[in-house]
């Protein structure tokens, strides 16, 4: 690779516009392998819990709100029952399946 090619690659990399094919060629020129990865910003456990909470809110949100408005839910039982349903949803291992989204 020429110096001009390397400088052009560095410039496109700095601006976030470099292509994978360009990086692959550079790696080959240096007798390297190109490896790229996506790294989550949170733990798997956190992502699972967040997804379960979202689904549970979708499934039970309207009923729960109506019952609260009609004063049919006891405040003391609410967190425990919610946590049990949340854990049950997590344990079902179908958080990203269509079946849970259509409930």
N, CA, C and O atoms as a GROMACS GRO file, in nm:
protein
  412
    1UNK      N    1   0.085  -0.118   0.000
    1UNK     CA    2   0.000   0.000   0.000
    1UNK      C    3   0.089   0.124   0.000
    1UNK      O    4   0.194   0.128   0.064
    2UNK      N    5   0.045   0.221  -0.072
    2UNK     CA    6   0.122   0.346  -0.080
    2UNK      C    7   0.090   0.434   0.041
    2UNK      O    8  -0.010   0.413   0.110
    3UNK      N    9   0.175   0.529   0.063
    3UNK     CA   10   0.153   0.626   0.171
    3UNK      C   11   0.024   0.702   0.152
    3UNK      O   12  -0.048   0.728   0.248
    4UNK      N   13  -0.007   0.738   0.026
    4UNK     CA   14  -0.130   0.812  -0.002
    4UNK      C   15  -0.253   0.727   0.032
    4UNK      O   16  -0.353   0.778   0.083
    5UNK      N   17  -0.246   0.598   0.002
    5UNK     CA   18  -0.357   0.508   0.032
    5UNK      C   19  -0.378   0.498   0.183
    5UNK      O   20  -0.491   0.502   0.231
    6UNK      N   21  -0.269   0.486   0.256
    6UNK     CA   22  -0.278   0.477   0.402
    6UNK      C   23  -0.337   0.604   0.460
    6UNK      O   24  -0.422   0.599   0.548
    7UNK      N   25  -0.292   0.721   0.411
    7UNK     CA   26  -0.344   0.849   0.460
    7UNK      C   27  -0.493   0.861   0.429
    7UNK      O   28  -0.570   0.909   0.512
    8UNK      N   29  -0.536   0.818   0.310
    8UNK     CA   30  -0.678   0.823   0.274
    8UNK      C   31  -0.760   0.733   0.366
    8UNK      O   32  -0.870   0.768   0.408
    9UNK      N   33  -0.705   0.615   0.397
    9UNK     CA   34  -0.775   0.524   0.488
    9UNK      C   35  -0.786   0.584   0.628
    9UNK      O   36  -0.891   0.576   0.691
   10UNK      N   37  -0.678   0.644   0.675
   10UNK     CA   38  -0.681   0.705   0.808
   10UNK      C   39  -0.783   0.818   0.813
   10UNK      O   40  -0.855   0.832   0.912
   11UNK      N   41  -0.790   0.896   0.707
   11UNK     CA   42  -0.886   1.007   0.702
   11UNK      C   43  -1.030   0.955   0.703
   11UNK      O   44  -1.115   1.007   0.775
   12UNK      N   45  -1.058   0.851   0.622
   12UNK     CA   46  -1.195   0.798   0.618
   12UNK      C   47  -1.230   0.726   0.749
   12UNK      O   48  -1.346   0.726   0.791
   13UNK      N   49  -1.132   0.666   0.813
   13UNK     CA   50  -1.156   0.601   0.942
   13UNK      C   51  -1.188   0.706   1.048
   13UNK      O   52  -1.279   0.687   1.128
   14UNK      N   53  -1.114   0.815   1.048
   14UNK     CA   54  -1.137   0.922   1.147
   14UNK      C   55  -1.274   0.985   1.131
   14UNK      O   56  -1.334   1.028   1.230
   15UNK      N   57  -1.324   0.992   1.008
   15UNK     CA   58  -1.456   1.052   0.984
   15UNK      C   59  -1.569   0.951   0.999
   15UNK      O   60  -1.686   0.987   0.989
   16UNK      N   61  -1.534   0.823   1.023
   16UNK     CA   62  -1.635   0.719   1.041
   16UNK      C   63  -1.689   0.665   0.911
   16UNK      O   64  -1.792   0.597   0.910
   17UNK      N   65  -1.621   0.693   0.801
   17UNK     CA   66  -1.672   0.650   0.671
   17UNK      C   67  -1.592   0.539   0.605
   17UNK      O   68  -1.612   0.511   0.486
   18UNK      N   69  -1.503   0.474   0.678
   18UNK     CA   70  -1.423   0.369   0.616
   18UNK      C   71  -1.509   0.246   0.591
   18UNK      O   72  -1.599   0.215   0.669
   19UNK      N   73  -1.482   0.177   0.483
   19UNK     CA   74  -1.558   0.058   0.446
   19UNK      C   75  -1.488  -0.067   0.498
   19UNK      O   76  -1.365  -0.070   0.513
   20UNK      N   77  -1.567  -0.169   0.525
   20UNK     CA   78  -1.509  -0.295   0.571
   20UNK      C   79  -1.416  -0.356   0.467
   20UNK      O   80  -1.314  -0.415   0.501
   21UNK      N   81  -1.451  -0.340   0.341
   21UNK     CA   82  -1.365  -0.395   0.235
   21UNK      C   83  -1.228  -0.327   0.237
   21UNK      O   84  -1.127  -0.391   0.210
   22UNK      N   85  -1.225  -0.199   0.268
   22UNK     CA   86  -1.098  -0.126   0.277
   22UNK      C   87  -1.017  -0.175   0.397
   22UNK      O   88  -0.897  -0.197   0.387
   23UNK      N   89  -1.084  -0.192   0.509
   23UNK     CA   90  -1.015  -0.244   0.628
   23UNK      C   91  -0.963  -0.385   0.602
   23UNK      O   92  -0.854  -0.420   0.647
   24UNK      N   93  -1.041  -0.466   0.531
   24UNK     CA   94  -0.998  -0.603   0.500
   24UNK      C   95  -0.872  -0.601   0.415
   24UNK      O   96  -0.779  -0.679   0.438
   25UNK      N   97  -0.868  -0.512   0.315
   25UNK     CA   98  -0.747  -0.502   0.231
   25UNK      C   99  -0.627  -0.458   0.312
   25UNK      O  100  -0.517  -0.509   0.293
   26UNK      N  101  -0.648  -0.362   0.403
   26UNK     CA  102  -0.538  -0.316   0.487
   26UNK      C  103  -0.488  -0.429   0.577
   26UNK      O  104  -0.368  -0.447   0.595
   27UNK      N  105  -0.580  -0.505   0.632
   27UNK     CA  106  -0.542  -0.618   0.718
   27UNK      C  107  -0.461  -0.720   0.638
   27UNK      O  108  -0.358  -0.769   0.685
   28UNK      N  109  -0.507  -0.751   0.518
   28UNK     CA  110  -0.434  -0.846   0.434
   28UNK      C  111  -0.294  -0.796   0.401
   28UNK      O  112  -0.199  -0.874   0.397
   29UNK      N  113  -0.281  -0.665   0.377
   29UNK     CA  114  -0.150  -0.607   0.344
   29UNK      C  115  -0.054  -0.619   0.461
   29UNK      O  116   0.068  -0.624   0.442
   30UNK      N  117  -0.110  -0.625   0.584
   30UNK     CA  118  -0.026  -0.637   0.704
   30UNK      C  119  -0.022  -0.781   0.756
   30UNK      O  120   0.023  -0.806   0.867
   31UNK      N  121  -0.070  -0.875   0.673
   31UNK     CA  122  -0.078  -1.017   0.711
   31UNK      C  123  -0.155  -1.034   0.841
   31UNK      O  124  -0.111  -1.102   0.934
   32UNK      N  125  -0.273  -0.969   0.846
   32UNK     CA  126  -0.361  -0.975   0.963
   32UNK      C  127  -0.500  -1.019   0.920
   32UNK      O  128  -0.532  -1.022   0.801
   33UNK      N  129  -0.580  -1.052   1.015
   33UNK     CA  130  -0.722  -1.080   0.991
   33UNK      C  131  -0.803  -0.964   1.044
   33UNK      O  132  -0.770  -0.907   1.148
   34UNK      N  133  -0.908  -0.928   0.973
   34UNK     CA  134  -0.998  -0.824   1.020
   34UNK      C  135  -1.104  -0.887   1.110
   34UNK      O  136  -1.168  -0.985   1.072
   35UNK      N  137  -1.120  -0.830   1.228
   35UNK     CA  138  -1.222  -0.876   1.322
   35UNK      C  139  -1.301  -0.754   1.364
   35UNK      O  140  -1.244  -0.654   1.406
   36UNK      N  141  -1.434  -0.763   1.354
   36UNK     CA  142  -1.517  -0.655   1.405
   36UNK      C  143  -1.627  -0.717   1.487
   36UNK      O  144  -1.666  -0.831   1.464
   37UNK      N  145  -1.677  -0.642   1.585
   37UNK     CA  146  -1.773  -0.697   1.680
   37UNK      C  147  -1.870  -0.590   1.727
   37UNK      O  148  -1.840  -0.471   1.724
   38UNK      N  149  -1.987  -0.636   1.768
   38UNK     CA  150  -2.084  -0.550   1.834
   38UNK      C  151  -2.081  -0.585   1.982
   38UNK      O  152  -2.095  -0.701   2.019
   39UNK      N  153  -2.064  -0.485   2.065
   39UNK     CA  154  -2.053  -0.507   2.208
   39UNK      C  155  -2.171  -0.438   2.276
   39UNK      O  156  -2.188  -0.316   2.262
   40UNK      N  157  -2.253  -0.513   2.349
   40UNK     CA  158  -2.370  -0.452   2.414
   40UNK      C  159  -2.330  -0.350   2.519
   40UNK      O  160  -2.224  -0.360   2.581
   41UNK      N  161  -2.417  -0.251   2.537
   41UNK     CA  162  -2.392  -0.147   2.636
   41UNK      C  163  -2.436  -0.187   2.776
   41UNK      O  164  -2.402  -0.121   2.873
   42UNK      N  165  -2.512  -0.296   2.785
   42UNK     CA  166  -2.555  -0.343   2.916
   42UNK      C  167  -2.539  -0.494   2.922
   42UNK      O  168  -2.515  -0.559   2.820
   43UNK      N  169  -2.552  -0.549   3.041
   43UNK     CA  170  -2.536  -0.694   3.058
   43UNK      C  171  -2.653  -0.768   2.994
   43UNK      O  172  -2.759  -0.710   2.971
   44UNK      N  173  -2.633  -0.894   2.966
   44UNK     CA  174  -2.741  -0.976   2.912
   44UNK      C  175  -2.857  -0.981   3.010
   44UNK      O  176  -2.973  -0.974   2.970
   45UNK      N  177  -2.826  -0.994   3.138
   45UNK     CA  178  -2.930  -0.997   3.240
   45UNK      C  179  -3.012  -0.868   3.237
   45UNK      O  180  -3.135  -0.873   3.248
   46UNK      N  181  -2.947  -0.755   3.223
   46UNK     CA  182  -3.017  -0.626   3.216
   46UNK      C  183  -3.105  -0.616   3.094
   46UNK      O  184  -3.218  -0.567   3.102
   47UNK      N  185  -3.056  -0.663   2.979
   47UNK     CA  186  -3.135  -0.659   2.856
   47UNK      C  187  -3.257  -0.750   2.866
   47UNK      O  188  -3.366  -0.713   2.821
   48UNK      N  189  -3.241  -0.868   2.926
   48UNK     CA  190  -3.352  -0.961   2.943
   48UNK      C  191  -3.457  -0.900   3.035
   48UNK      O  192  -3.576  -0.904   3.006
   49UNK      N  193  -3.413  -0.843   3.146
   49UNK     CA  194  -3.507  -0.783   3.241
   49UNK      C  195  -3.580  -0.664   3.177
   49UNK      O  196  -3.701  -0.649   3.196
   50UNK      N  197  -3.509  -0.582   3.103
   50UNK     CA  198  -3.572  -0.466   3.038
   50UNK      C  199  -3.677  -0.512   2.937
   50UNK      O  200  -3.786  -0.453   2.930
   51UNK      N  201  -3.646  -0.616   2.859
   51UNK     CA  202  -3.741  -0.669   2.761
   51UNK      C  203  -3.864  -0.727   2.832
   51UNK      O  204  -3.977  -0.706   2.788
   52UNK      N  205  -3.841  -0.800   2.941
   52UNK     CA  206  -3.952  -0.859   3.016
   52UNK      C  207  -4.041  -0.749   3.074
   52UNK      O  208  -4.164  -0.761   3.071
   53UNK      N  209  -3.982  -0.645   3.127
   53UNK     CA  210  -4.060  -0.534   3.180
   53UNK      C  211  -4.144  -0.467   3.072
   53UNK      O  212  -4.260  -0.433   3.094
   54UNK      N  213  -4.084  -0.449   2.956
   54UNK     CA  214  -4.156  -0.387   2.845
   54UNK      C  215  -4.277  -0.471   2.804
   54UNK      O  216  -4.386  -0.419   2.784
   55UNK      N  217  -4.255  -0.603   2.791
   55UNK     CA  218  -4.364  -0.691   2.752
   55UNK      C  219  -4.472  -0.698   2.859
   55UNK      O  220  -4.591  -0.698   2.826
   56UNK      N  221  -4.432  -0.705   2.985
   56UNK     CA  222  -4.530  -0.711   3.092
   56UNK      C  223  -4.613  -0.584   3.097
   56UNK      O  224  -4.734  -0.589   3.120
   57UNK      N  225  -4.549  -0.471   3.076
   57UNK     CA  226  -4.623  -0.344   3.073
   57UNK      C  227  -4.723  -0.343   2.958
   57UNK      O  228  -4.835  -0.295   2.974
   58UNK      N  229  -4.683  -0.396   2.842
   58UNK     CA  230  -4.775  -0.405   2.728
   58UNK      C  231  -4.893  -0.496   2.760
   58UNK      O  232  -5.008  -0.462   2.732
   59UNK      N  233  -4.863  -0.610   2.818
   59UNK     CA  234  -4.967  -0.710   2.844
   59UNK      C  235  -5.062  -0.669   2.955
   59UNK      O  236  -5.182  -0.696   2.946
   60UNK      N  237  -5.012  -0.604   3.056
   60UNK     CA  238  -5.093  -0.578   3.173
   60UNK      C  239  -5.119  -0.430   3.200
   60UNK      O  240  -5.191  -0.395   3.293
   61UNK      N  241  -5.062  -0.346   3.119
   61UNK     CA  242  -5.070  -0.202   3.145
   61UNK      C  243  -5.210  -0.146   3.157
   61UNK      O  244  -5.240  -0.077   3.254
   62UNK      N  245  -5.295  -0.175   3.061
   62UNK     CA  246  -5.430  -0.116   3.063
   62UNK      C  247  -5.513  -0.171   3.178
   62UNK      O  248  -5.582  -0.096   3.247
   63UNK      N  249  -5.506  -0.302   3.201
   63UNK     CA  250  -5.583  -0.363   3.309
   63UNK      C  251  -5.536  -0.310   3.443
   63UNK      O  252  -5.617  -0.275   3.529
   64UNK      N  253  -5.407  -0.305   3.459
   64UNK     CA  254  -5.348  -0.257   3.585
   64UNK      C  255  -5.389  -0.112   3.612
   64UNK      O  256  -5.426  -0.078   3.725
   65UNK      N  257  -5.384  -0.029   3.510
   65UNK     CA  258  -5.421   0.112   3.526
   65UNK      C  259  -5.568   0.125   3.564
   65UNK      O  260  -5.603   0.204   3.651
   66UNK      N  261  -5.654   0.048   3.499
   66UNK     CA  262  -5.798   0.052   3.529
   66UNK      C  263  -5.824   0.008   3.672
   66UNK      O  264  -5.902   0.070   3.744
   67UNK      N  265  -5.757  -0.099   3.713
   67UNK     CA  266  -5.777  -0.148   3.850
   67UNK      C  267  -5.726  -0.047   3.952
   67UNK      O  268  -5.787  -0.029   4.058
   68UNK      N  269  -5.615   0.019   3.922
   68UNK     CA  270  -5.565   0.122   4.013
   68UNK      C  271  -5.664   0.239   4.022
   68UNK      O  272  -5.690   0.290   4.131
   69UNK      N  273  -5.717   0.280   3.908
   69UNK     CA  274  -5.812   0.390   3.907
   69UNK      C  275  -5.939   0.355   3.985
   69UNK      O  276  -5.998   0.441   4.050
   70UNK      N  277  -5.979   0.230   3.978
   70UNK     CA  278  -6.099   0.185   4.049
   70UNK      C  279  -6.068   0.139   4.191
   70UNK      O  280  -6.155   0.085   4.260
   71UNK      N  281  -5.944   0.160   4.234
   71UNK     CA  282  -5.897   0.124   4.367
   71UNK      C  283  -5.921  -0.024   4.397
   71UNK      O  284  -5.965  -0.059   4.507
   72UNK      N  285  -5.892  -0.109   4.299
   72UNK     CA  286  -5.910  -0.252   4.315
   72UNK      C  287  -5.780  -0.327   4.339
   72UNK      O  288  -5.780  -0.448   4.359
   73UNK      N  289  -5.670  -0.256   4.338
   73UNK     CA  290  -5.540  -0.318   4.365
   73UNK      C  291  -5.488  -0.265   4.498
   73UNK      O  292  -5.486  -0.144   4.521
   74UNK      N  293  -5.446  -0.355   4.583
   74UNK     CA  294  -5.383  -0.313   4.707
   74UNK      C  295  -5.240  -0.271   4.680
   74UNK      O  296  -5.166  -0.342   4.611
   75UNK      N  297  -5.199  -0.159   4.733
   75UNK     CA  298  -5.063  -0.108   4.710
   75UNK      C  299  -4.957  -0.202   4.763
   75UNK      O  300  -4.848  -0.212   4.705
   76UNK      N  301  -4.985  -0.274   4.874
   76UNK     CA  302  -4.883  -0.359   4.934
   76UNK      C  303  -4.856  -0.485   4.851
   76UNK      O  304  -4.744  -0.535   4.853
   77UNK      N  305  -4.955  -0.538   4.780
   77UNK     CA  306  -4.938  -0.661   4.703
   77UNK      C  307  -4.885  -0.634   4.563
   77UNK      O  308  -4.831  -0.724   4.498
   78UNK      N  309  -4.898  -0.514   4.517
   78UNK     CA  310  -4.864  -0.480   4.379
   78UNK      C  311  -4.718  -0.510   4.344
   78UNK      O  312  -4.696  -0.579   4.244
   79UNK      N  313  -4.618  -0.462   4.417
   79UNK     CA  314  -4.479  -0.488   4.379
   79UNK      C  315  -4.444  -0.637   4.379
   79UNK      O  316  -4.374  -0.684   4.290
   80UNK      N  317  -4.493  -0.712   4.477
   80UNK     CA  318  -4.462  -0.855   4.485
   80UNK      C  319  -4.525  -0.930   4.368
   80UNK      O  320  -4.458  -1.011   4.305
   81UNK      N  321  -4.650  -0.905   4.340
   81UNK     CA  322  -4.719  -0.972   4.229
   81UNK      C  323  -4.654  -0.935   4.096
   81UNK      O  324  -4.635  -1.021   4.010
   82UNK      N  325  -4.619  -0.810   4.080
   82UNK     CA  326  -4.554  -0.764   3.957
   82UNK      C  327  -4.421  -0.835   3.938
   82UNK      O  328  -4.389  -0.880   3.828
   83UNK      N  329  -4.344  -0.845   4.044
   83UNK     CA  330  -4.213  -0.911   4.036
   83UNK      C  331  -4.228  -1.059   4.004
   83UNK      O  332  -4.149  -1.114   3.928
   84UNK      N  333  -4.329  -1.125   4.061
   84UNK     CA  334  -4.353  -1.267   4.030
   84UNK      C  335  -4.390  -1.285   3.884
   84UNK      O  336  -4.339  -1.377   3.819
   85UNK      N  337  -4.477  -1.201   3.830
   85UNK     CA  338  -4.515  -1.210   3.688
   85UNK      C  339  -4.396  -1.178   3.598
   85UNK      O  340  -4.379  -1.239   3.493
   86UNK      N  341  -4.314  -1.083   3.640
   86UNK     CA  342  -4.195  -1.047   3.563
   86UNK      C  343  -4.098  -1.166   3.559
   86UNK      O  344  -4.046  -1.199   3.452
   87UNK      N  345  -4.075  -1.228   3.672
   87UNK     CA  346  -3.984  -1.343   3.677
   87UNK      C  347  -4.040  -1.459   3.596
   87UNK      O  348  -3.964  -1.530   3.531
   88UNK      N  349  -4.169  -1.480   3.599
   88UNK     CA  350  -4.232  -1.586   3.520
   88UNK      C  351  -4.212  -1.561   3.371
   88UNK      O  352  -4.185  -1.654   3.295
   89UNK      N  353  -4.224  -1.437   3.330
   89UNK     CA  354  -4.202  -1.401   3.190
   89UNK      C  355  -4.057  -1.422   3.149
   89UNK      O  356  -4.030  -1.473   3.040
   90UNK      N  357  -3.964  -1.386   3.236
   90UNK     CA  358  -3.821  -1.408   3.210
   90UNK      C  359  -3.793  -1.557   3.197
   90UNK      O  360  -3.720  -1.599   3.108
   91UNK      N  361  -3.850  -1.636   3.287
   91UNK     CA  362  -3.827  -1.781   3.287
   91UNK      C  363  -3.887  -1.850   3.165
   91UNK      O  364  -3.844  -1.959   3.129
   92UNK      N  365  -3.984  -1.788   3.101
   92UNK     CA  366  -4.050  -1.850   2.985
   92UNK      C  367  -3.958  -1.859   2.864
   92UNK      O  368  -3.984  -1.937   2.773
   93UNK      N  369  -3.852  -1.780   2.862
   93UNK     CA  370  -3.751  -1.780   2.755
   93UNK      C  371  -3.808  -1.745   2.617
   93UNK      O  372  -3.753  -1.786   2.515
   94UNK      N  373  -3.917  -1.672   2.613
   94UNK     CA  374  -3.975  -1.633   2.486
   94UNK      C  375  -3.989  -1.483   2.472
   94UNK      O  376  -4.082  -1.435   2.408
   95UNK      N  377  -3.898  -1.410   2.532
   95UNK     CA  378  -3.913  -1.265   2.538
   95UNK      C  379  -3.912  -1.196   2.402
   95UNK      O  380  -3.970  -1.088   2.387
   96UNK      N  381  -3.849  -1.256   2.305
   96UNK     CA  382  -3.842  -1.193   2.174
   96UNK      C  383  -3.928  -1.267   2.072
   96UNK      O  384  -3.917  -1.242   1.952
   97UNK      N  385  -4.014  -1.357   2.118
   97UNK     CA  386  -4.099  -1.432   2.025
   97UNK      C  387  -4.229  -1.357   2.000
   97UNK      O  388  -4.271  -1.274   2.081
   98UNK      N  389  -4.290  -1.386   1.888
   98UNK     CA  390  -4.416  -1.321   1.851
   98UNK      C  391  -4.529  -1.356   1.949
   98UNK      O  392  -4.618  -1.274   1.972
   99UNK      N  393  -4.526  -1.475   2.006
   99UNK     CA  394  -4.635  -1.517   2.093
   99UNK      C  395  -4.654  -1.421   2.210
   99UNK      O  396  -4.768  -1.394   2.248
  100UNK      N  397  -4.547  -1.370   2.269
  100UNK     CA  398  -4.559  -1.277   2.379
  100UNK      C  399  -4.605  -1.139   2.333
  100UNK      O  400  -4.674  -1.070   2.407
  101UNK      N  401  -4.569  -1.100   2.214
  101UNK     CA  402  -4.607  -0.968   2.165
  101UNK      C  403  -4.754  -0.963   2.125
  101UNK      O  404  -4.812  -0.855   2.120
  102UNK      N  405  -4.813  -1.077   2.097
  102UNK     CA  406  -4.952  -1.080   2.051
  102UNK      C  407  -5.048  -1.103   2.166
  102UNK      O  408  -5.170  -1.101   2.144
  103UNK      N  409  -4.999  -1.124   2.287
  103UNK     CA  410  -5.086  -1.150   2.403
  103UNK      C  411  -5.157  -1.024   2.446
  103UNK      O  412  -5.235  -1.027   2.542
   0.00000   0.00000   0.00000
